[in-house]
Amino acid sequence: MTLRKPISKLLAAGAAIAISATTALAQDVTLRMHQFLPPQANVPKLILDVWADAIEKDSEGRIKIERYAAMALGGKPPELMDQAIDGVADIVWTVVGYTPGRYPSTEVFELPFMVEDARAGSYAYAKMFDAHMKDTEFQNLKIFGTWVHGPGMFHTNAAVSSPDDLKGMKIRGGSRLVNELLKLTGASPIGMPVPAVPEALSKGVIDGTTIPWEVTAALKVPELVGNHTEFEGNALYTLTFVLAMNKDRYDSMPDDLKAVMDKNSGVEFSVFAGGVMQDMDAPARDLAVARGNNIVTVSAADAAKWAEVVQPIYSTWIADMDKRGLDGQAMIDEAKALMEEYKKNNM
């Protein structure tokens, strides 16, 4: 009889500790982040790892982000978006154009000679995403960042200075609109994810590729081709990216941890990511210069001739958007206005 009260107190205290421990464990979250580049490439090293490290720090270790590079969780790069939707991976970084036609509004930033600066383009993309895409095309995902890379260009085994030089060449394109651009120049577009480029070049499957300078070092492209064609002024093209999470997984997290992830996401993060990719163009270009590769710089005047050749993409794209119930011309106008807004305030 004399022991009942102390024992009951001990049992109650033990139960409280067990409940507290269970609650704490339930609030700790481990997330798997999956992407297609090797871990030493610029995007995982300078963007994704920086983002994940910040979230782990801001959550005081309650969020752990495991990083899986080079498709380590299986599948192919075009499957990444579905891996996020289906929960195969919790978070993915991918090229939106790897799923052509599925997220049509993003293509406004893939139109030829549309984007001049990756930070301005990423700002406009993030703003338009929040206004028009978040609750429509991407409603089954949680998106943390939306950005574009620096100027897209050609890397080829023969010098290219005019559209005529591309006739008959097999050139890798990274999205639906880039492939349309290649067709208009007379090239044969070969669609493939960027990790496949080195092998395709070495085996002669393609004569060249469209990618920005930034990723050429990780893919060893300057060792595989001797010619590079860049453009003054607006980029020949850009591709769009997203950092996406399984929506149910995000919704299941405690509110305070969701707030940590939201704090490290959005317009500011998107501009940072696009800016990093653009800033890494110069070091990669220097490597090609050091190898003695031939770099063709198309002047702004000559770039205008290229723009005339690929101009039909605009009317075709606008008509396609109209069929989808989207106002293509309005998207172009809004994207240009937002890029000008960014430049006015930041450049």
C-alpha positions in Angstrom: 0.0 0.0 0.0 2.8 2.5 0.9 4.5 1.9 -2.5 1.4 2.5 -4.7 1.7 6.2 -4.9 5.4 6.4 -5.7 5.1 3.6 -8.3 2.1 5.3 -10.0 4.1 8.6 -10.1 7.0 6.8 -11.7 4.8 5.1 -14.3 3.1 8.4 -15.1 6.5 10.1 -15.5 7.8 7.3 -17.7 4.7 7.5 -19.9 5.2 11.2 -20.3 8.8 10.8 -21.3 7.9 8.1 -23.8 5.2 10.2 -25.3 7.6 13.2 -25.5 10.3 11.1 -27.2 7.8 9.6 -29.7 6.5 13.1 -30.5 10.1 14.4 -31.0 10.9 11.5 -33.3 7.7 12.0 -35.3 8.7 15.6 -36.0 12.1 14.7 -37.3 12.1 14.3 -41.1 14.5 12.6 -43.5 14.0 13.5 -47.2 15.7 12.0 -50.2 16.7 14.4 -52.9 17.3 13.0 -56.4 18.9 14.5 -59.5 20.7 13.6 -62.7 24.1 15.3 -62.5 27.3 13.9 -60.8 27.8 15.3 -57.3 30.8 17.4 -58.3 28.8 19.3 -61.0 28.0 23.0 -60.3 24.3 22.6 -59.7 24.5 19.9 -56.9 27.7 21.4 -55.4 26.8 25.1 -55.5 23.0 25.2 -55.4 21.3 22.0 -54.2 23.8 21.3 -51.4 23.8 24.9 -50.3 20.0 24.8 -50.2 19.9 21.5 -48.3 22.6 22.6 -45.9 20.7 25.8 -45.1 17.5 23.8 -44.4 19.3 21.3 -42.1 20.9 24.2 -40.2 17.7 26.3 -39.9 15.8 23.3 -38.7 18.4 22.6 -36.1 19.0 19.2 -37.5 15.4 18.1 -37.4 15.3 18.0 -41.2 17.9 15.7 -42.8 18.2 15.8 -46.6 19.9 12.8 -48.2 21.5 13.7 -51.6 21.3 11.2 -54.4 23.2 12.2 -57.6 23.4 10.8 -61.1 20.1 9.0 -60.8 21.4 6.9 -57.9 17.8 6.0 -56.9 17.2 4.5 -60.4 15.3 5.5 -63.4 16.1 8.0 -66.1 16.2 11.9 -66.0 12.8 12.3 -67.8 11.2 10.2 -65.0 12.3 12.6 -62.2 9.1 14.6 -62.2 6.9 11.5 -61.8 9.3 10.2 -59.1 8.4 13.3 -57.1 4.7 12.9 -57.8 4.7 9.2 -57.0 7.0 9.5 -53.9 9.8 7.4 -55.3 11.9 10.4 -54.2 10.8 13.1 -51.8 12.6 16.0 -53.7 13.9 16.2 -57.3 15.7 18.7 -59.3 15.1 18.4 -63.1 14.7 20.1 -66.5 11.1 20.8 -67.1 11.6 20.2 -70.8 12.4 16.6 -70.2 8.6 16.1 -70.0 7.6 18.0 -73.2 4.2 19.7 -73.4 3.3 18.8 -69.8 4.0 22.2 -68.2 3.4 24.5 -71.2 3.6 27.8 -69.4 7.2 27.3 -68.5 8.1 27.2 -72.2 7.8 31.0 -72.5 11.3 31.2 -71.1 12.6 28.6 -73.6 11.7 30.7 -76.6 14.7 31.6 -78.8 16.4 34.9 -77.9 13.9 35.5 -75.1 16.2 35.7 -72.0 19.2 38.0 -71.8 20.2 37.4 -68.1 19.6 34.3 -66.0 18.8 36.3 -62.9 16.2 38.4 -64.6 14.8 35.3 -66.3 14.6 33.4 -63.1 13.0 36.3 -61.3 10.3 36.5 -64.0 9.8 32.8 -64.0 9.4 32.6 -60.2 6.9 35.5 -60.3 4.9 34.0 -63.1 5.0 30.6 -61.4 3.4 32.1 -58.3 0.8 34.0 -60.3 -0.2 31.4 -62.9 1.4 28.0 -62.6 1.5 27.0 -58.9 -2.2 26.1 -58.6 -2.7 24.8 -62.2 0.1 23.0 -64.0 2.0 22.2 -60.8 -0.8 21.7 -58.4 0.2 18.1 -57.5 3.8 19.2 -56.4 5.4 21.5 -53.9 7.8 23.7 -55.8 10.7 25.4 -54.0 12.6 27.0 -56.9 12.1 27.8 -60.6 15.0 29.1 -62.6 16.8 29.2 -66.0 20.5 28.8 -66.8 22.8 31.2 -68.5 23.0 31.6 -72.3 22.4 28.4 -74.3 24.8 27.8 -77.2 26.3 25.3 -79.5 29.3 23.0 -78.9 30.1 21.2 -82.2 32.7 19.1 -84.0 32.7 21.6 -86.9 32.7 25.4 -86.6 29.2 27.0 -86.7 28.8 30.7 -87.3 25.6 30.9 -89.3 22.4 28.8 -89.5 23.5 27.3 -92.8 26.5 25.7 -91.0 24.1 23.5 -89.1 22.4 22.0 -92.1 22.7 18.2 -92.0 24.3 18.2 -88.5 22.9 16.0 -85.8 22.6 18.2 -82.7 21.3 17.3 -79.3 18.4 19.4 -78.0 17.3 19.7 -74.4 13.6 20.6 -74.9 10.8 20.6 -77.3 11.3 24.2 -78.4 15.1 23.8 -78.7 14.4 20.9 -81.1 12.1 23.1 -83.1 14.8 25.7 -83.3 17.2 23.1 -84.6 14.8 22.0 -87.3 14.4 25.6 -88.6 18.2 25.9 -89.0 18.3 22.7 -91.0 19.9 20.6 -88.3 18.6 17.2 -87.3 17.5 17.4 -83.6 18.4 14.5 -81.4 16.5 14.6 -78.1 18.4 13.2 -75.0 19.0 14.2 -71.4 22.3 16.0 -70.8 24.1 13.0 -69.0 23.9 11.1 -72.3 25.8 13.8 -74.2 29.4 12.7 -73.6 28.9 9.1 -74.8 26.8 10.3 -77.8 29.6 12.7 -78.8 32.4 10.2 -78.4 30.5 7.6 -80.5 29.5 10.0 -83.2 25.8 9.6 -82.5 25.6 13.4 -82.5 27.8 16.1 -84.1 27.2 18.6 -81.3 25.0 19.7 -78.5 23.1 22.7 -77.1 24.1 23.4 -73.5 25.3 26.5 -71.6 29.0 26.9 -70.8 28.4 26.1 -67.2 27.8 22.3 -67.5 30.5 21.7 -70.2 33.3 21.1 -67.6 31.4 18.3 -65.7 30.5 16.6 -69.0 34.1 17.1 -70.4 32.5 18.5 -73.6 35.6 20.7 -74.5 37.6 17.5 -74.7 35.1 15.9 -77.1 34.5 18.8 -79.5 36.7 21.6 -80.7 34.2 24.3 -81.5 31.8 26.5 -79.5 29.4 29.1 -80.8 28.1 31.8 -78.4 25.9 34.8 -79.0 26.1 38.5 -78.0 23.0 39.9 -76.4 20.1 37.6 -75.7 20.8 33.9 -75.2 20.1 31.6 -78.2 17.8 29.8 -75.7 17.4 28.8 -72.1 15.9 25.8 -70.3 13.7 25.9 -67.3 14.3 24.0 -64.0 12.3 23.2 -60.9 13.2 21.9 -57.5 10.1 19.9 -56.6 8.8 17.9 -53.7 6.1 15.3 -53.3 3.1 17.3 -52.1 1.7 14.8 -49.7 5.1 14.4 -48.0 5.4 18.2 -47.6 1.9 18.5 -46.3 2.5 15.8 -43.7 5.4 17.7 -42.1 5.0 19.8 -39.0 4.1 23.4 -39.7 7.3 24.7 -38.2 9.4 22.5 -40.5 7.4 23.5 -43.5 8.1 27.1 -42.6 11.8 26.3 -42.6 11.6 25.0 -46.2 9.4 27.8 -47.3 11.9 30.4 -45.9 14.6 28.9 -48.2 12.4 28.9 -51.3 10.7 31.2 -53.7 11.8 34.2 -55.8 15.0 34.9 -53.9 16.3 31.3 -54.0 15.3 31.1 -57.7 17.3 34.2 -58.6 20.2 32.8 -56.6 20.1 29.5 -58.4 19.9 31.0 -61.9 22.7 33.5 -61.0 25.0 30.7 -59.8 24.5 28.8 -63.1 25.3 31.9 -65.1 28.3 32.9 -63.0 29.8 29.5 -63.6 29.8 30.0 -67.4 33.0 32.0 -67.3 35.2 29.4 -65.5 34.0 26.7 -67.9 34.6 28.9 -70.9 38.2 29.5 -69.6 38.8 25.8 -69.7 37.9 25.6 -73.4 40.1 28.6 -74.1 43.0 26.9 -72.3 42.6 23.9 -74.5 42.9 26.0 -77.6 39.4 25.3 -78.8 37.8 27.5 -81.4 35.2 29.9 -80.0 32.9 31.7 -82.4 31.1 34.7 -81.0 28.1 35.7 -83.1 27.7 39.5 -83.1 24.4 41.1 -82.1 23.9 42.1 -85.7 24.5 38.5 -87.0 22.4 37.1 -84.1 19.5 39.1 -85.5 19.8 37.0 -88.7 19.5 33.9 -86.6 16.5 35.3 -84.8 14.8 35.8 -88.2 15.3 32.1 -89.1 13.8 30.9 -85.8 11.0 33.5 -85.5 8.3 31.1 -86.7 8.6 29.3 -83.3 6.9 32.3 -81.7 3.7 32.2 -83.9 3.5 28.4 -83.6 4.0 28.5 -79.9 1.4 31.2 -79.4 -1.1 29.3 -81.5 -0.4 26.1 -79.5 -0.9 28.0 -76.2 -4.2 29.4 -77.5 -5.4 25.9 -78.2 -4.6 25.0 -74.6 -6.7 27.9 -73.4 -3.6 29.9 -72.5 -2.8 33.4 -73.8 0.7 32.9 -75.3 1.2 36.5 -76.3 0.2 37.7 -72.8 2.8 35.4 -71.3 5.5 36.7 -73.6 4.6 40.3 -72.7 4.5 39.5 -69.0 7.8 37.7 -69.0 9.5 40.5 -70.8 8.0 43.1 -68.5 9.1 41.2 -65.4 12.6 40.8 -66.7 12.8 44.5 -67.4 11.5 45.1 -63.9 14.3 43.0 -62.4 17.0 44.8 -64.5 15.6 48.2 -63.6 15.8 47.4 -59.9 19.0 45.3 -59.7 21.3 45.9 -62.7 
